[in-house]
Amino acid sequence: TLGGAPSRLYEITNYSSTTTNATATFLTVLPQNCYGIAYLNGQLEITGSDFSGNCYYFDYNIATNILGAVKSFQAGQLPIDNASITPSLGVTMQLLNATKINQNTADLTYEIYVKSLGNVALNGINVSDDLATVFGAGNISNVNVAFVPGANAAGLVLNPAFNGNNNTALLAANQNLVNQTYANTNYFFKLRLGVRVTNLLPKQYLTSAIASAAIGNQNNLSLVNVSDSSNNGPETVVDPNNNGNAGEPGENVPTPFSFATLPVKFISISASVIDKNTSRVNWVVATPMTNSDKFIVEYSADARKWNSAGVINIVNANQGSYQFLHSNIPTSDLYYRIKETDIDGAYVYSNIVSLHNKKTADNFVIFPNPASSYISISAPNNITGKTELILYDALGKKIISKFMAGTADEMNTSALPDGTYVLKIMNDGNSTMQKVLIMHDK
């Protein structure tokens, strides 16, 4: 930024040449006078002051060459705090899964996200988690750590001796994490931390991961140390106000895990056919239910790969009987089970029950309906001849036409707009038509 009234932003090019002159390319006029500039959080931050106690800054997107609106400085900070070499990091931790093993044991899976927030590389990057202090040294076992696939572009190495007790560092020593750049993904990493915890009590357990690093030279004692305690949640809450400081009040919330004394106890589960397109699933649980959130009805064609048929929220802890209607079911054998999920994320399954839905000669099955990315069409086993499938839009325009490959086929509907369509099925001189609703997730 050069000059004043107004200040102007330039890009200096060819500055590394020793034989030719550098060039200043004009980019934009700044709405207010600015006196500092830094590369921070993947973009430029241009700072200024009116010298009357008011400080402000602008974000400038390097990729699009767009200057953002003026922003007020965070309380207690001056332009020099941002427009200088700023070492900073942030870390989040969330509970991904909690599976109850018995009345006092659970398998927990956490995800830890660590990110360089400043504009300088971090030396000696590491993250620690003292599980023994949270759950008791004798209560933790089966400790395992791994990088999330695709989230270790920095090429960091784990500490093989980590046990969450007397060795709490998750990374090997003496590794670095670069500063954030626009196109790269090597300034952050994600870890999955699993542990089995026993002797649990009906209370809340709070866990935090601590990230630490330094900048400078160890030999001349010019180190500046930085650290951050994790904020509860996914990576999006690492620095909620995006000001480069992840340690402000409300940004270091421990990750909670609440353990109930007993999971929900399923007494019975059954499934029955109402008609050729609909089934009913009934189940009974013991009451009262403690810490319970919802039931998820799951179905499968082979009792191995499961899909969700629907969700019933638990609003009355003393309600013991439930039922669920499953519409547009395929004409084949189905299996059902119920997944109960607690408020803290723990879950337990019911027994598996089977349902036999007999095929008929004139019954084609279209599933799912409503559909999103595809429509699956299944023919009866005793069908003969070729079957043509034609999909029309609401105005009667032919959108897709194809012949079925065997007794089951699919239509790709991912590119179709939301709306009502008509699927015409023609086989051996006979035809049938059925409405299909396309609804994509928003």
C-alpha positions in Angstrom: 0.0 0.0 0.0 1.5 3.3 -1.1 0.5 6.9 -0.4 -2.5 8.4 1.3 -5.8 10.2 0.6 -6.3 7.7 -1.0 -4.1 4.7 -0.4 -3.5 2.4 -3.3 -2.7 -1.3 -3.5 0.0 -2.5 -5.9 1.5 -5.9 -6.8 5.3 -6.0 -7.1 6.5 -8.4 -9.8 10.0 -9.4 -11.0 11.4 -8.3 -7.6 13.8 -11.3 -7.5 15.6 -10.3 -10.7 19.2 -9.0 -10.3 19.4 -7.7 -13.9 16.0 -5.9 -14.5 13.8 -3.5 -12.7 10.9 -4.7 -10.6 7.4 -3.6 -11.7 4.5 -2.2 -9.6 1.2 -3.2 -11.0 -1.8 -1.1 -9.8 -4.6 -3.2 -8.4 -7.1 -1.0 -6.6 -7.8 2.2 -4.6 -8.5 1.6 -1.0 -11.6 3.2 0.5 -9.6 4.3 3.6 -6.0 5.1 4.3 -4.0 1.9 5.2 -0.5 1.5 6.5 0.1 -2.2 6.9 -0.3 -5.4 4.9 0.1 -9.1 5.7 -0.5 -12.5 4.1 -2.8 -14.2 6.6 -5.4 -17.0 6.4 -4.8 -17.5 2.7 -5.4 -13.9 1.7 -4.1 -10.4 2.2 -5.1 -8.4 5.2 -4.7 -4.6 4.8 -4.8 -2.6 8.0 -5.2 1.1 8.9 -6.2 3.6 11.5 -7.8 7.1 11.5 -5.5 8.0 14.4 -8.6 8.8 16.5 -8.7 5.5 18.2 -10.4 3.6 15.4 -8.6 0.7 13.7 -9.9 -1.2 10.7 -8.9 -3.7 8.1 -9.8 -5.1 4.7 -9.5 -8.7 3.3 -8.2 -8.9 -0.3 -8.9 -12.2 -2.2 -5.7 -12.9 -4.2 -7.4 -15.5 -6.4 -10.3 -13.2 -7.5 -8.7 -9.8 -6.9 -11.8 -8.7 -4.9 -11.5 -6.3 -2.0 -13.8 -7.1 0.9 -15.8 -4.6 3.1 -14.2 -2.7 5.9 -14.0 -4.6 9.2 -13.5 -3.3 12.7 -10.5 -4.6 14.6 -10.9 -7.2 17.4 -11.0 -5.7 20.9 -7.6 -4.8 22.3 -5.6 -5.2 19.1 -3.9 -2.8 16.8 -3.0 -3.0 13.1 0.5 -4.1 14.0 -1.0 -7.2 15.7 -2.3 -8.5 12.4 0.0 -6.9 9.8 3.2 -8.5 11.1 4.7 -11.9 11.3 2.0 -13.7 13.2 2.5 -17.2 14.5 -0.8 -18.8 15.3 -2.5 -22.2 15.3 -5.9 -23.6 16.1 -7.3 -27.0 17.0 -10.8 -28.6 17.2 -11.9 -31.9 18.6 -15.2 -33.7 18.0 -16.7 -37.0 19.2 -17.5 -38.9 16.0 -18.8 -42.1 17.6 -19.5 -43.7 20.9 -20.5 -47.4 21.1 -21.6 -48.9 24.4 -20.0 -52.3 25.0 -21.7 -53.0 28.4 -23.0 -51.2 31.4 -19.7 -49.4 32.1 -17.7 -49.6 28.9 -17.7 -47.7 25.6 -15.6 -47.4 22.5 -15.0 -43.8 21.6 -13.7 -42.2 18.4 -12.6 -38.6 18.3 -11.5 -36.5 15.3 -8.8 -33.9 15.9 -8.1 -31.0 13.4 -5.0 -28.9 13.6 -4.4 -25.8 11.4 -1.7 -23.2 11.0 -3.5 -19.9 11.2 -0.6 -17.5 11.0 1.6 -16.3 8.2 4.8 -18.1 9.2 5.8 -21.7 9.4 5.4 -23.5 12.7 8.4 -25.5 14.1 8.1 -28.5 16.3 4.3 -28.9 15.7 2.6 -31.4 17.9 -0.7 -32.2 19.6 -1.3 -34.0 22.8 -4.3 -35.7 24.5 -4.1 -36.8 28.1 -6.8 -39.5 28.2 -5.6 -40.8 31.5 -6.4 -37.6 33.3 -10.0 -37.6 31.9 -10.9 -41.3 32.3 -8.3 -42.7 34.7 -5.1 -44.4 33.8 -6.4 -47.9 34.4 -9.6 -47.3 32.5 -8.2 -46.8 28.9 -7.2 -49.5 26.5 -7.2 -50.2 22.7 -5.7 -46.8 22.0 -5.2 -46.2 18.3 -4.4 -43.1 16.2 -4.4 -42.6 12.4 -4.4 -39.7 9.9 -7.7 -39.1 8.2 -7.2 -40.2 4.5 -6.4 -37.2 2.4 -5.8 -34.9 5.4 -2.0 -35.2 5.8 -0.5 -33.3 2.9 2.2 -32.1 5.2 3.6 -35.7 5.4 3.6 -35.7 9.2 4.5 -38.9 11.1 2.7 -40.3 14.2 4.3 -41.0 17.5 4.2 -44.8 17.8 4.6 -44.6 21.6 1.5 -42.6 22.2 -0.8 -44.3 24.8 -2.8 -41.4 26.2 -1.3 -41.9 29.6 2.4 -41.4 30.2 3.0 -40.5 26.6 0.5 -38.0 25.4 2.1 -36.6 22.2 0.3 -37.8 19.1 3.0 -36.8 16.6 6.7 -37.7 16.4 9.0 -34.8 17.5 10.8 -32.2 15.4 8.3 -31.8 12.6 7.0 -28.6 10.9 3.7 -27.2 9.6 3.9 -24.6 6.9 1.9 -21.4 6.8 -1.4 -21.3 5.0 -1.4 -20.8 1.3 -4.3 -20.4 -1.1 -3.9 -23.5 -3.3 -2.1 -26.0 -1.0 -3.5 -28.3 1.7 -0.3 -28.9 3.7 -1.0 -26.4 6.4 -3.5 -28.6 8.4 -4.0 -32.2 9.3 -6.7 -34.4 10.8 -6.4 -37.4 13.2 -8.8 -40.1 14.3 -8.2 -41.1 17.9 -9.9 -44.3 19.2 -10.0 -45.6 22.7 -11.9 -48.1 24.8 -12.9 -46.7 28.2 -14.2 -48.8 31.1 -15.5 -48.2 34.7 -17.5 -45.3 33.3 -19.9 -43.5 35.6 -23.2 -41.7 34.7 -21.6 -38.3 34.2 -20.1 -36.0 31.6 -16.4 -36.4 30.6 -14.6 -33.4 29.1 -11.7 -34.0 26.7 -9.3 -31.4 25.1 -6.5 -31.7 22.6 -3.6 -29.3 23.0 -1.7 -28.2 19.9 1.8 -26.5 20.3 4.6 -25.2 18.2 7.2 -22.5 18.0 8.8 -20.1 15.5 12.4 -18.9 15.4 15.8 -20.4 16.0 16.5 -22.8 18.9 20.2 -22.0 18.8 20.0 -18.3 19.3 17.1 -18.6 21.8 14.8 -16.5 19.6 11.8 -18.9 19.9 8.3 -17.7 20.1 6.0 -20.4 21.5 2.3 -20.7 20.5 -0.4 -23.2 21.6 -4.1 -23.7 21.5 -6.6 -25.8 23.4 -9.2 -27.5 21.2 -12.6 -26.1 20.5 -15.5 -28.6 20.5 -16.8 -29.4 17.0 -15.6 -29.8 13.4 -12.9 -27.8 11.6 -15.3 -24.9 10.8 -15.2 -23.8 14.5 -11.4 -23.7 14.8 -11.5 -19.9 14.6 -15.2 -18.9 14.5 -14.6 -15.2 13.8 -11.7 -15.9 11.4 -9.4 -13.3 13.0 -6.3 -15.5 13.3 -6.6 -15.9 17.0 -8.2 -19.3 18.0 -7.8 -18.8 21.7 -10.3 -16.1 22.4 -13.1 -16.5 25.0 -15.6 -19.2 23.9 -13.2 -20.7 21.3 -11.6 -23.3 23.6 -14.6 -25.5 24.6 -13.7 -29.1 25.7 -15.4 -32.0 23.9 -18.1 -33.6 26.1 -19.1 -37.3 26.4 -22.0 -38.2 28.6 -22.4 -41.8 29.7 -25.8 -43.2 30.8 -25.9 -46.2 33.1 -27.8 -48.5 30.7 -28.5 -48.3 26.9 -32.0 -48.7 25.7 -33.2 -52.3 26.1 -35.2 -53.7 23.1 -38.0 -56.1 24.2 -39.3 -57.1 20.8 -39.3 -56.1 17.1 -41.4 -57.4 14.2 -42.1 -56.5 10.5 -45.2 -57.3 8.5 -46.6 -56.6 4.9 -49.5 -54.2 4.7 -49.7 -54.3 0.8 -47.3 -55.0 -2.0 -45.8 -51.5 -1.6 -45.8 -51.0 2.2 -44.5 -52.7 5.3 -44.9 -52.0 9.0 -42.2 -52.3 11.6 -43.2 -52.5 15.3 -40.9 -52.5 18.3 -41.1 -52.3 22.1 -38.5 -51.0 24.5 -38.1 -50.9 28.2 -39.0 -47.6 29.9 -38.0 -45.1 31.1 -35.3 -44.3 28.5 -32.5 -42.2 29.8 -30.4 -39.8 27.5 -32.2 -41.2 24.4 -32.5 -39.0 21.3 -34.0 -41.0 18.3 -34.7 -44.3 16.6 -33.4 -44.9 13.1 -35.2 -47.7 11.1 -32.8 -49.5 8.9 -33.5 -52.0 6.1 -31.3 -54.3 4.0 -31.7 -56.8 1.1 -28.9 -59.1 2.4 -28.6 -58.2 6.2 -25.2 -56.9 5.5 -25.5 -53.5 3.7 -28.0 -51.3 5.5 -29.9 -48.2 4.5 -32.0 -45.8 6.5 -35.8 -46.0 6.0 -36.6 -43.1 8.4 -36.2 -41.5 11.8 -38.4 -41.3 14.8 -37.4 -38.7 17.4 -37.8 -39.8 21.1 -40.0 -37.1 22.8 -41.4 -39.2 25.6 -39.0 -41.2 27.7 -41.9 -43.3 29.0 -43.3 -44.4 25.6 -42.5 -48.0 25.1 -44.2 -49.0 21.8 -43.4 -47.7 18.3 -44.3 -48.4 14.7 -43.0 -47.2 11.4 -44.5 -47.5 7.9 -42.0 -48.2 5.1 -43.4 -47.1 1.7 -42.4 -48.1 -1.8 -40.6 -51.3 -0.7 -39.0 -53.5 -3.2 -40.7 -56.9 -4.0 -38.1 -59.0 -2.4 -37.0 -60.3 1.0 -36.1 -57.5 3.4 -34.4 -57.3 6.7 -35.1 -54.7 9.4 -33.3 -53.5 12.5 -33.7 -50.4 14.8 -30.8 -48.2 15.8 -31.3 -46.2 19.0 -29.0 -43.2 19.3 -28.4 -41.3 22.5 -28.0 -37.5 22.9 -24.3 -37.9 23.3 -23.9 -40.0 20.1 -23.8 -43.5 21.6 -26.0 -46.0 20.0 -27.3 -49.6 20.3 -29.1 -52.0 17.8 -32.1 -54.2 18.1 -32.3 -57.7 16.8 -32.7 -58.2 13.0 -36.1 -59.4 11.7 -36.9 -60.6 8.1 -39.9 -59.8 5.9 -41.0 -61.7 2.8 -42.7 -59.6 0.1 -43.8 -62.0 -2.7 -43.3 -61.0 -6.3 -46.2 -60.8 -8.8 -46.1 -61.1 -12.6 -47.4 -57.6 -13.2 -45.5 -55.7 -10.5 -42.6 -53.5 -11.4 -40.9 -51.9 -8.4 -39.6 -48.3 -8.7 -37.3 -47.4 -5.8 -36.6 -44.9 -4.2 -39.6 -42.5 -4.7 -39.0 -39.6 -4.1 -35.6 -40.1 -5.8 -32.5 -38.0 -5.9 -29.5 -39.3 -7.9 -31.1 -42.4 -9.3 -34.2 -44.5 -9.8 -34.0 -48.2 -9.5 -36.5 -50.3 -11.5 -36.9 -54.0 -10.6 -39.0 -56.5 -12.7 -40.7 -59.7 -11.4 -38.6 -62.8 -11.8 -41.0 -64.4 -14.3 -40.9 -61.4 -16.7 -40.2 -62.2 -20.4 -39.1 -60.2 -23.4 -37.6 -56.8 -23.6 -38.7 -54.0 -21.2 -38.4 -50.3 -22.3 -38.2 -47.5 -19.8 -39.2 -44.0 -20.8 -39.2 -41.0 -18.4 -41.3 -37.9 -19.2 -41.3 -34.5 -17.5 -44.5 -32.8 -16.3 -45.0 -31.3 -19.8 -44.9 -34.8 -21.5 -41.4 -34.3 -22.9 -39.4 -37.5 -23.2 -36.3 -37.1 -21.0 -34.7 -40.6 -20.8 -35.4 -43.7 -22.9 -33.6 -47.0 -22.4 -34.1 -50.8 -22.4 -33.7 -52.7 -19.1 -30.5 -54.7 -18.8 -31.9 -57.9 -17.1 -34.5 -57.8 -14.4 -33.1 -54.7 -12.7 -31.7 -51.4 -14.0 -31.2 -47.8 -12.9 -31.8 -44.3 -14.4 -29.4 -41.5 -13.5 -31.5 -38.6 -12.3 -28.7 -36.5 -10.6 -28.8 -33.8 -13.3 -32.6 -33.5 -13.4 -34.4 -30.6 -11.8 -36.7 -31.1 -8.8 -40.2 -31.9 -9.9 -42.8 -34.5 -10.8 -42.0 -37.0 -13.7 -43.8 -40.0 -15.2 -42.1 -43.3 -15.8 -43.6 -45.4 -18.5 -42.7 -49.2 -18.5 -43.5 -51.2 -21.7 -43.1 -54.9 -21.8 -44.5 -57.5 -24.3 -47.2 -55.2 -25.6 -48.3 -54.0 -22.2 -47.5 -50.8 -20.5 -47.8 -49.2 -17.1 -47.1 -45.6 -15.9 -46.1 -44.3 -12.5 -45.4 -40.8 -11.1 -41.9 -40.3 -9.8 -40.9 -37.3 -7.6 -37.3 -36.0 -7.9 -36.0 -34.2 -4.8 -32.4 -33.3 -4.4 -30.9 -32.6 -1.0 -30.3 -28.9 -0.5 
